[in-house]
C-alpha cells in the first residue's frame, strides 16, 4: 500500500532525494567515507555548500547584494536573531500576528526591543490575514509569517513597509520555494528546512548586505549575522547531512521546471482539495477564502458532533497519514508541500467521497 504523508513537518521528501541521501550516508563522492563523517573543511563539503547556495540564488533569483546563510536553531532561533541584529533597545519594529509562530516571534522581539503588534487575527482563531492596519513610521521593519501551518492561512500579496527606510522581514518556513517571490522586496527572509526544502536541522537565511550589522559588540558571537557571513556559514561545524538533503531537494525542484512550475502544481493540488471540501456535505473550511493556504489545507466536519478520530482511522487504513489537525483547532489538516504527488491529493479526495457515501 502506498503511504502518503500529510504531516505539517517534517514533511514528505521526493524519492530521488531519499535515494541520493541513502547512498551518501554510506559513501560520498568516492571518498570511502559517509557524508556525515567528513570534515566541513574538506573540499567535497565546502563544494557542497557552495553548490547549495548557488542553487538557492538561481531558483529564487537572489540579487548579488544579498547573503545566503546556512544556520541552525530553526526559525525559533531567528525569532531572536532578527531583533538582536536589527534593533537596539530604543528601537521598534511592527509585527502582524497571524498564528502561533508569529506570536512567538513577537515574544522574542520584546525581550530585545519593542514589538508593535499592529494587527492580529487572534480573536477569530487566526482564520484570516489582517488587511487593515497602521504602521508606525519610526519602526525599523515590518515582520510577517508568510504561511501559517496550524491555521491554514497564507499571504497572497505581501505588504509594503510604510517607512521609506524600513523593510520587510518574513518567516517563510512553510512556503519557501513553493511560489515565485521577488527577493528584493524583503530585507531578510528566514526559513526552517523541514517543509519544502529538506530535513530539520538547518535554517536558510537570505539577508541584504546593509543589514549585516557588525557594530553590535554586545551580541554573542554565534548570534551575529556577520559572524556567519565572514565564515561562509562555516564558523562552527554545520549540519552537513541536512544541507546535503537540501541540495538534492533543490536539484529536484530545478528538474521539475523550477519554482514557477512547482507553484503551478501546488495550485492545482490545493484547488482540487478545496473544491472537494466545498462540494462534500460533510466538510467545510474555517479559513477565509481569499487567505486559504496552498500548503496547509485545514478543514473540519460541518457537524462538530461527528468523531474526528473515526475519519482519521478511515484515512489511515488507506495509507493517508498524519491528517489530524493541530490540537488548538482540531479537525483535519492536509499539508501538501512541494514533494506531495497529485496522486496523494486524489487519494484523499476519494477517501472523503467514500466517507460521505458511507
C-alpha positions as a Markdown table, in Angstrom:
| # | Residue | x | y | z |
|---|---|---|---|---|
| 1 | Unk | 0.0 | 0.0 | 0.0 |
| 2 | Unk | 1.3 | 3.4 | -1.0 |
| 3 | Unk | 1.8 | 5.8 | 2.0 |
| 4 | Unk | 1.1 | 9.5 | 1.7 |
| 5 | Unk | 2.5 | 11.7 | 4.4 |
| 6 | Unk | 0.4 | 14.8 | 5.0 |
| 7 | Unk | 2.4 | 15.9 | 8.0 |
| 8 | Unk | 2.9 | 19.6 | 8.6 |
| 9 | Unk | 6.6 | 18.9 | 9.1 |
| 10 | Unk | 9.0 | 17.2 | 9.0 |
| 11 | Unk | 7.4 | 16.6 | 5.6 |
| 12 | Unk | 7.4 | 14.3 | 2.6 |
| 13 | Unk | 10.7 | 14.2 | 0.6 |
| 14 | Unk | 11.0 | 13.2 | -3.1 |
| 15 | Unk | 12.0 | 9.6 | -3.7 |
| 16 | Unk | 15.1 | 10.7 | -5.7 |
| 17 | Unk | 16.3 | 12.8 | -2.8 |
| 18 | Unk | 15.9 | 9.8 | -0.4 |
| 19 | Unk | 17.8 | 7.5 | -2.8 |
| 20 | Unk | 20.7 | 10.0 | -3.1 |
| 21 | Unk | 20.8 | 10.5 | 0.6 |
| 22 | Unk | 20.8 | 6.8 | 1.3 |
| 23 | Unk | 23.9 | 6.4 | -1.0 |
| 24 | Unk | 25.7 | 9.5 | 0.5 |
| 25 | Unk | 25.2 | 8.2 | 4.0 |
| 26 | Unk | 27.2 | 5.1 | 3.1 |
| 27 | Unk | 29.8 | 6.8 | 0.8 |
| 28 | Unk | 30.1 | 10.3 | -0.6 |
| 29 | Unk | 31.8 | 11.1 | -4.0 |
| 30 | Unk | 34.0 | 8.1 | -4.0 |
| 31 | Unk | 35.9 | 9.1 | -0.8 |
| 32 | Unk | 35.2 | 5.8 | 1.0 |
| 33 | Unk | 33.6 | 7.9 | 3.8 |
| 34 | Unk | 30.0 | 8.9 | 4.7 |
| 35 | Unk | 29.0 | 12.5 | 4.1 |
| 36 | Unk | 28.3 | 12.5 | 7.8 |
| 37 | Unk | 32.0 | 11.6 | 8.6 |
| 38 | Unk | 33.7 | 14.2 | 6.5 |
| 39 | Unk | 35.3 | 17.4 | 7.8 |
| 40 | Unk | 33.3 | 20.5 | 6.9 |
| 41 | Unk | 36.7 | 22.0 | 5.9 |
| 42 | Unk | 37.2 | 19.3 | 3.3 |
| 43 | Unk | 37.0 | 20.1 | -0.4 |
| 44 | Unk | 33.9 | 17.9 | -1.1 |
| 45 | Unk | 31.9 | 19.5 | 1.8 |
| 46 | Unk | 32.9 | 23.1 | 1.0 |
| 47 | Unk | 31.9 | 22.4 | -2.6 |
| 48 | Unk | 28.6 | 21.0 | -1.4 |
| 49 | Unk | 27.8 | 24.2 | 0.5 |
| 50 | Unk | 28.8 | 26.4 | -2.5 |
| 51 | Unk | 26.6 | 24.4 | -4.9 |
| 52 | Unk | 23.7 | 24.5 | -2.5 |
| 53 | Unk | 24.0 | 28.3 | -2.1 |
| 54 | Unk | 24.3 | 28.7 | -5.8 |
| 55 | Unk | 21.1 | 26.7 | -6.4 |
| 56 | Unk | 19.2 | 29.0 | -3.9 |
| 57 | Unk | 20.5 | 32.0 | -5.8 |
| 58 | Unk | 19.4 | 30.6 | -9.2 |
| 59 | Unk | 16.0 | 29.2 | -8.1 |
| 60 | Unk | 15.0 | 32.4 | -6.3 |
| 61 | Unk | 17.0 | 34.8 | -8.5 |
| 62 | Unk | 18.7 | 36.3 | -5.4 |
| 63 | Unk | 20.3 | 39.7 | -6.1 |
| 64 | Unk | 24.1 | 39.9 | -5.6 |
| 65 | Unk | 23.7 | 42.3 | -2.6 |
| 66 | Unk | 22.1 | 39.6 | -0.5 |
| 67 | Unk | 23.9 | 36.9 | 1.5 |
| 68 | Unk | 22.7 | 33.3 | 1.7 |
| 69 | Unk | 23.4 | 31.7 | 5.1 |
| 70 | Unk | 23.0 | 28.2 | 6.5 |
| 71 | Unk | 22.4 | 28.3 | 10.2 |
| 72 | Unk | 21.0 | 26.2 | 13.0 |
| 73 | Unk | 18.3 | 26.6 | 15.6 |
| 74 | Unk | 15.3 | 26.6 | 13.3 |
| 75 | Unk | 13.0 | 29.5 | 12.7 |
| 76 | Unk | 12.8 | 29.8 | 16.5 |
| 77 | Unk | 16.4 | 30.9 | 16.7 |
| 78 | Unk | 15.6 | 33.6 | 14.1 |
| 79 | Unk | 12.8 | 34.9 | 16.3 |
| 80 | Unk | 15.6 | 36.2 | 18.5 |
| 81 | Unk | 18.5 | 36.8 | 16.0 |
| 82 | Unk | 16.4 | 39.1 | 13.8 |
| 83 | Unk | 15.7 | 41.7 | 16.5 |
| 84 | Unk | 19.1 | 41.2 | 18.2 |
| 85 | Unk | 20.9 | 42.1 | 14.9 |
| 86 | Unk | 18.4 | 44.6 | 13.5 |
| 87 | Unk | 17.2 | 46.6 | 16.5 |
| 88 | Unk | 18.6 | 48.4 | 19.5 |
| 89 | Unk | 16.8 | 48.6 | 22.9 |
| 90 | Unk | 15.4 | 52.0 | 21.9 |
| 91 | Unk | 14.1 | 51.0 | 18.5 |
| 92 | Unk | 10.9 | 49.3 | 17.5 |
| 93 | Unk | 9.5 | 47.0 | 14.8 |
| 94 | Unk | 6.0 | 46.3 | 13.6 |
| 95 | Unk | 4.6 | 42.7 | 13.7 |
| 96 | Unk | 1.4 | 41.3 | 12.3 |
| 97 | Unk | 0.1 | 38.4 | 14.4 |
| 98 | Unk | -1.4 | 35.7 | 12.2 |
| 99 | Unk | -0.7 | 32.5 | 14.2 |
| 100 | Unk | 1.3 | 30.7 | 16.9 |
| 101 | Unk | 4.7 | 31.3 | 15.2 |
| 102 | Unk | 4.2 | 35.0 | 14.7 |
| 103 | Unk | 3.2 | 35.2 | 18.4 |
| 104 | Unk | 6.4 | 33.5 | 19.4 |
| 105 | Unk | 8.4 | 35.9 | 17.2 |
| 106 | Unk | 6.7 | 38.8 | 19.0 |
| 107 | Unk | 7.6 | 37.5 | 22.4 |
| 108 | Unk | 11.2 | 37.1 | 21.5 |
| 109 | Unk | 11.4 | 40.6 | 19.9 |
| 110 | Unk | 10.0 | 42.1 | 23.2 |
| 111 | Unk | 13.0 | 40.6 | 25.1 |
| 112 | Unk | 15.3 | 42.7 | 23.0 |
| 113 | Unk | 13.4 | 45.8 | 21.9 |
| 114 | Unk | 9.7 | 46.7 | 21.3 |
| 115 | Unk | 7.4 | 44.8 | 19.0 |
| 116 | Unk | 4.4 | 46.8 | 17.9 |
| 117 | Unk | 1.5 | 44.4 | 17.2 |
| 118 | Unk | -0.2 | 46.5 | 14.6 |
| 119 | Unk | -2.8 | 43.8 | 13.6 |
| 120 | Unk | -3.9 | 40.4 | 14.8 |
| 121 | Unk | -6.5 | 37.8 | 13.8 |
| 122 | Unk | -6.2 | 36.0 | 17.2 |
| 123 | Unk | -9.8 | 36.8 | 18.1 |
| 124 | Unk | -11.1 | 34.9 | 15.1 |
| 125 | Unk | -8.7 | 31.9 | 15.9 |
| 126 | Unk | -6.3 | 33.2 | 13.2 |
| 127 | Unk | -8.7 | 32.2 | 10.4 |
| 128 | Unk | -7.8 | 35.2 | 8.1 |
| 129 | Unk | -4.9 | 37.5 | 7.3 |
| 130 | Unk | -5.5 | 41.1 | 8.6 |
| 131 | Unk | -5.7 | 43.6 | 5.7 |
| 132 | Unk | -6.1 | 46.9 | 7.6 |
| 133 | Unk | -3.6 | 48.3 | 10.0 |
| 134 | Unk | -1.5 | 51.4 | 10.6 |
| 135 | Unk | 2.3 | 51.0 | 10.5 |
| 136 | Unk | 4.5 | 53.1 | 12.8 |
| 137 | Unk | 6.7 | 55.5 | 10.9 |
| 138 | Unk | 9.5 | 55.0 | 13.3 |
| 139 | Unk | 9.6 | 51.2 | 13.1 |
| 140 | Unk | 12.7 | 49.6 | 11.6 |
| 141 | Unk | 11.0 | 46.8 | 9.9 |
| 142 | Unk | 7.6 | 45.0 | 9.4 |
| 143 | Unk | 7.6 | 41.3 | 10.3 |
| 144 | Unk | 5.2 | 38.8 | 8.9 |
| 145 | Unk | 4.8 | 35.0 | 8.7 |
| 146 | Unk | 4.0 | 34.2 | 5.1 |
| 147 | Unk | 2.2 | 30.9 | 5.7 |
| 148 | Unk | 0.6 | 29.7 | 8.8 |
| 149 | Unk | 0.8 | 25.9 | 9.1 |
| 150 | Unk | -1.5 | 25.5 | 12.1 |
| 151 | Unk | -4.4 | 27.6 | 10.9 |
| 152 | Unk | -4.0 | 27.2 | 7.1 |
| 153 | Unk | -3.7 | 30.9 | 6.1 |
| 154 | Unk | -1.2 | 32.4 | 3.7 |
| 155 | Unk | -0.3 | 35.9 | 2.4 |
| 156 | Unk | -1.2 | 36.1 | -1.3 |
| 157 | Unk | 0.1 | 39.7 | -1.6 |
| 158 | Unk | 3.0 | 40.8 | 0.6 |
| 159 | Unk | 2.6 | 44.2 | 2.5 |
| 160 | Unk | 5.0 | 47.0 | 2.0 |
| 161 | Unk | 6.7 | 48.9 | 4.9 |
| 162 | Unk | 5.3 | 52.4 | 5.3 |
| 163 | Unk | 8.7 | 53.8 | 6.4 |
| 164 | Unk | 10.8 | 54.6 | 3.3 |
| 165 | Unk | 13.9 | 53.4 | 5.2 |
| 166 | Unk | 12.0 | 50.3 | 6.5 |
| 167 | Unk | 12.0 | 46.8 | 5.1 |
| 168 | Unk | 10.0 | 43.6 | 5.3 |
| 169 | Unk | 11.2 | 40.6 | 7.3 |
| 170 | Unk | 9.4 | 37.3 | 6.7 |
| 171 | Unk | 9.3 | 33.9 | 8.2 |
| 172 | Unk | 8.9 | 31.6 | 5.1 |
| 173 | Unk | 9.5 | 28.3 | 6.8 |
| 174 | Unk | 6.4 | 26.6 | 5.3 |
| 175 | Unk | 6.2 | 28.1 | 1.8 |
| 176 | Unk | 9.8 | 28.8 | 0.7 |
| 177 | Unk | 10.4 | 27.5 | -2.9 |
| 178 | Unk | 6.7 | 26.8 | -3.3 |
| 179 | Unk | 5.9 | 30.0 | -5.2 |
| 180 | Unk | 7.7 | 32.8 | -7.0 |
| 181 | Unk | 8.9 | 35.8 | -4.9 |
| 182 | Unk | 10.8 | 38.9 | -5.6 |
| 183 | Unk | 13.7 | 38.7 | -3.0 |
| 184 | Unk | 14.4 | 42.4 | -3.4 |
| 185 | Unk | 11.0 | 43.1 | -1.8 |
| 186 | Unk | 12.4 | 41.8 | 1.5 |
| 187 | Unk | 15.2 | 42.9 | 3.8 |
| 188 | Unk | 15.5 | 39.5 | 5.4 |
| 189 | Unk | 14.0 | 36.0 | 4.7 |
| 190 | Unk | 14.3 | 33.1 | 7.0 |
| 191 | Unk | 13.1 | 29.5 | 6.7 |
| 192 | Unk | 13.5 | 26.2 | 8.6 |
| 193 | Unk | 14.1 | 23.5 | 6.0 |
| 194 | Unk | 11.7 | 20.8 | 7.1 |
| 195 | Unk | 8.7 | 21.7 | 5.0 |
| 196 | Unk | 9.6 | 22.3 | 1.3 |
| 197 | Unk | 13.4 | 22.2 | 1.4 |
| 198 | Unk | 14.8 | 19.2 | 3.3 |
| 199 | Unk | 15.0 | 17.8 | 6.8 |
| 200 | Unk | 15.1 | 19.6 | 10.2 |
| 201 | Unk | 18.5 | 20.7 | 11.3 |
| 202 | Unk | 19.3 | 23.6 | 9.0 |
| 203 | Unk | 17.8 | 27.1 | 8.5 |
| 204 | Unk | 18.1 | 29.2 | 5.4 |
| 205 | Unk | 18.6 | 33.0 | 5.9 |
| 206 | Unk | 18.7 | 35.4 | 3.0 |
| 207 | Unk | 19.8 | 38.8 | 4.3 |
| 208 | Unk | 20.5 | 42.1 | 2.5 |
| 209 | Unk | 24.1 | 43.3 | 2.7 |
| 210 | Unk | 23.4 | 46.5 | 4.5 |
| 211 | Unk | 21.5 | 44.7 | 7.3 |
| 212 | Unk | 24.5 | 42.5 | 8.2 |
| 213 | Unk | 25.4 | 44.6 | 11.3 |
| 214 | Unk | 29.0 | 44.4 | 12.6 |
| 215 | Unk | 28.9 | 47.2 | 15.2 |
| 216 | Unk | 26.9 | 45.4 | 18.0 |
| 217 | Unk | 29.8 | 44.3 | 20.2 |
| 218 | Unk | 27.4 | 43.1 | 22.9 |
| 219 | Unk | 26.0 | 40.3 | 20.8 |
| 220 | Unk | 27.1 | 36.7 | 21.4 |
| 221 | Unk | 29.4 | 35.7 | 18.5 |
| 222 | Unk | 27.1 | 32.9 | 17.3 |
| 223 | Unk | 24.1 | 35.2 | 17.2 |
| 224 | Unk | 25.7 | 37.7 | 14.8 |
| 225 | Unk | 24.9 | 37.5 | 11.1 |
| 226 | Unk | 28.3 | 39.0 | 10.2 |
| 227 | Unk | 30.0 | 36.1 | 12.0 |
| 228 | Unk | 28.4 | 33.6 | 9.6 |
| 229 | Unk | 28.8 | 35.9 | 6.6 |
| 230 | Unk | 32.5 | 36.2 | 7.2 |
| 231 | Unk | 32.9 | 32.4 | 7.5 |
| 232 | Unk | 30.6 | 31.3 | 4.7 |
| 233 | Unk | 28.3 | 29.5 | 7.2 |
| 234 | Unk | 31.3 | 27.6 | 8.5 |
| 235 | Unk | 32.0 | 29.3 | 11.8 |
| 236 | Unk | 31.2 | 26.2 | 13.6 |
| 237 | Unk | 30.6 | 22.6 | 12.3 |
| 238 | Unk | 27.4 | 23.0 | 10.2 |
| 239 | Unk | 24.7 | 20.3 | 9.8 |
| 240 | Unk | 26.3 | 18.8 | 6.7 |
| 241 | Unk | 23.8 | 16.0 | 6.1 |
| 242 | Unk | 20.8 | 18.4 | 6.3 |
| 243 | Unk | 22.5 | 20.7 | 3.8 |
| 244 | Unk | 23.2 | 17.7 | 1.5 |
| 245 | Unk | 19.5 | 16.8 | 1.5 |
| 246 | Unk | 18.6 | 20.4 | 0.8 |
| 247 | Unk | 20.9 | 20.4 | -2.1 |
| 248 | Unk | 19.3 | 17.3 | -3.5 |
| 249 | Unk | 15.8 | 18.8 | -3.0 |
| 250 | Unk | 16.8 | 21.9 | -4.8 |
| 251 | Unk | 18.1 | 19.8 | -7.7 |
| 252 | Unk | 14.7 | 18.1 | -7.8 |
| 253 | Unk | 12.9 | 21.4 | -7.9 |
| 254 | Unk | 15.0 | 22.5 | -10.8 |
| 255 | Unk | 14.3 | 19.2 | -12.6 |
| 256 | Unk | 10.6 | 19.9 | -12.2 |
| 257 | Unk | 10.9 | 23.1 | -14.1 |
| 258 | Unk | 11.9 | 25.4 | -11.2 |
| 259 | Unk | 9.8 | 27.4 | -8.7 |
| 260 | Unk | 7.2 | 28.6 | -11.3 |
| 261 | Unk | 6.4 | 25.0 | -12.3 |
| 262 | Unk | 6.2 | 24.0 | -8.7 |
| 263 | Unk | 3.9 | 26.9 | -8.0 |
| 264 | Unk | 1.5 | 25.8 | -10.8 |
| 265 | Unk | 1.5 | 22.2 | -9.5 |
| 266 | Unk | 0.8 | 23.3 | -5.9 |
| 267 | Unk | -2.1 | 25.5 | -7.1 |
| 268 | Unk | -3.6 | 22.6 | -9.0 |
| 269 | Unk | -3.4 | 20.3 | -6.0 |
| 270 | Unk | -4.8 | 22.8 | -3.4 |
| 271 | Unk | -7.6 | 23.9 | -5.8 |
| 272 | Unk | -8.7 | 20.3 | -6.2 |
| 273 | Unk | -8.8 | 19.7 | -2.5 |
| 274 | Unk | -10.6 | 23.0 | -1.7 |
| 275 | Unk | -13.2 | 22.2 | -4.4 |
| 276 | Unk | -13.9 | 18.9 | -2.8 |
| 277 | Unk | -14.2 | 20.4 | 0.7 |
| 278 | Unk | -16.8 | 22.9 | -0.7 |
| 279 | Unk | -18.7 | 20.1 | -2.5 |
| 280 | Unk | -18.6 | 17.5 | 0.2 |
| 281 | Unk | -21.6 | 17.7 | 2.5 |
| 282 | Unk | -19.5 | 16.5 | 5.5 |
| 283 | Unk | -16.7 | 19.1 | 5.5 |
| 284 | Unk | -16.0 | 22.8 | 5.4 |
| 285 | Unk | -13.0 | 25.1 | 5.6 |
| 286 | Unk | -12.9 | 27.5 | 8.5 |
| 287 | Unk | -10.5 | 29.8 | 6.7 |
| 288 | Unk | -11.4 | 33.0 | 4.8 |
| 289 | Unk | -11.5 | 32.1 | 1.1 |
| 290 | Unk | -9.0 | 34.7 | -0.1 |
| 291 | Unk | -6.4 | 33.7 | 2.5 |
| 292 | Unk | -6.5 | 29.9 | 2.1 |
| 293 | Unk | -3.1 | 28.3 | 2.1 |
| 294 | Unk | -1.8 | 26.2 | -0.8 |
| 295 | Unk | 0.5 | 24.4 | 1.6 |
| 296 | Unk | -1.7 | 23.5 | 4.6 |
| 297 | Unk | -5.3 | 22.8 | 3.9 |
| 298 | Unk | -7.4 | 22.9 | 7.1 |
| 299 | Unk | -10.9 | 21.6 | 7.3 |
| 300 | Unk | -13.4 | 20.4 | 9.8 |
| 301 | Unk | -16.7 | 18.5 | 9.9 |
| 302 | Unk | -19.8 | 20.6 | 9.3 |
| 303 | Unk | -21.4 | 18.7 | 12.2 |
| 304 | Unk | -18.8 | 19.0 | 15.0 |
| 305 | Unk | -20.5 | 16.2 | 16.9 |
| 306 | Unk | -19.0 | 13.8 | 14.4 |
| 307 | Unk | -16.0 | 11.8 | 15.5 |
| 308 | Unk | -12.7 | 13.2 | 14.0 |
| 309 | Unk | -10.9 | 10.0 | 15.1 |
| 310 | Unk | -13.2 | 7.8 | 13.1 |
| 311 | Unk | -12.4 | 9.6 | 9.8 |
| 312 | Unk | -8.7 | 9.7 | 10.7 |
| 313 | Unk | -8.7 | 5.9 | 11.2 |
| 314 | Unk | -10.6 | 5.5 | 7.9 |
| 315 | Unk | -7.9 | 7.5 | 6.1 |
| 316 | Unk | -5.1 | 5.8 | 8.0 |
| 317 | Unk | -6.3 | 2.4 | 6.8 |
| 318 | Unk | -5.9 | 3.7 | 3.2 |
| 319 | Unk | -2.3 | 4.9 | 3.8 |
| 320 | Unk | -3.3 | 8.6 | 4.3 |
| 321 | Unk | -1.2 | 9.5 | 7.3 |
| 322 | Unk | -0.9 | 12.4 | 9.8 |
| 323 | Unk | -4.1 | 14.3 | 8.8 |
| 324 | Unk | -5.0 | 15.3 | 12.3 |
| 325 | Unk | -5.5 | 19.0 | 12.8 |
| 326 | Unk | -3.5 | 20.9 | 15.3 |
| 327 | Unk | -4.7 | 20.5 | 18.9 |
| 328 | Unk | -5.6 | 24.2 | 19.1 |
| 329 | Unk | -8.1 | 24.0 | 16.2 |
| 330 | Unk | -9.0 | 20.3 | 15.9 |
| 331 | Unk | -10.4 | 18.8 | 12.7 |
| 332 | Unk | -8.1 | 17.9 | 9.9 |
| 333 | Unk | -5.1 | 19.3 | 8.1 |
| 334 | Unk | -3.6 | 18.2 | 4.8 |
| 335 | Unk | -0.1 | 19.6 | 4.3 |
| 336 | Unk | 0.6 | 19.4 | 0.6 |
| 337 | Unk | 4.1 | 20.7 | 0.3 |
| 338 | Unk | 6.2 | 20.6 | -2.9 |
| 339 | Unk | 7.0 | 16.9 | -2.8 |
| 340 | Unk | 3.4 | 15.7 | -2.4 |
| 341 | Unk | 2.4 | 13.9 | -5.6 |
| 342 | Unk | -1.0 | 14.8 | -7.0 |
| 343 | Unk | -1.9 | 11.1 | -6.5 |
| 344 | Unk | -1.8 | 11.7 | -2.8 |
| 345 | Unk | -4.4 | 14.5 | -3.1 |
| 346 | Unk | -6.5 | 12.4 | -5.3 |
| 347 | Unk | -6.4 | 9.5 | -2.8 |
| 348 | Unk | -7.5 | 11.9 | 0.0 |
| 349 | Unk | -10.4 | 13.3 | -2.1 |
| 350 | Unk | -11.5 | 9.7 | -2.9 |
| 351 | Unk | -11.4 | 8.9 | 0.8 |
| 352 | Unk | -13.6 | 12.0 | 1.6 |
| 353 | Unk | -16.1 | 11.0 | -1.1 |
| 354 | Unk | -16.2 | 7.3 | 0.1 |
| 355 | Unk | -16.7 | 8.5 | 3.7 |
| 356 | Unk | -19.5 | 10.8 | 2.6 |
| 357 | Unk | -21.2 | 7.9 | 0.8 |
| 358 | Unk | -20.8 | 5.6 | 3.8 |
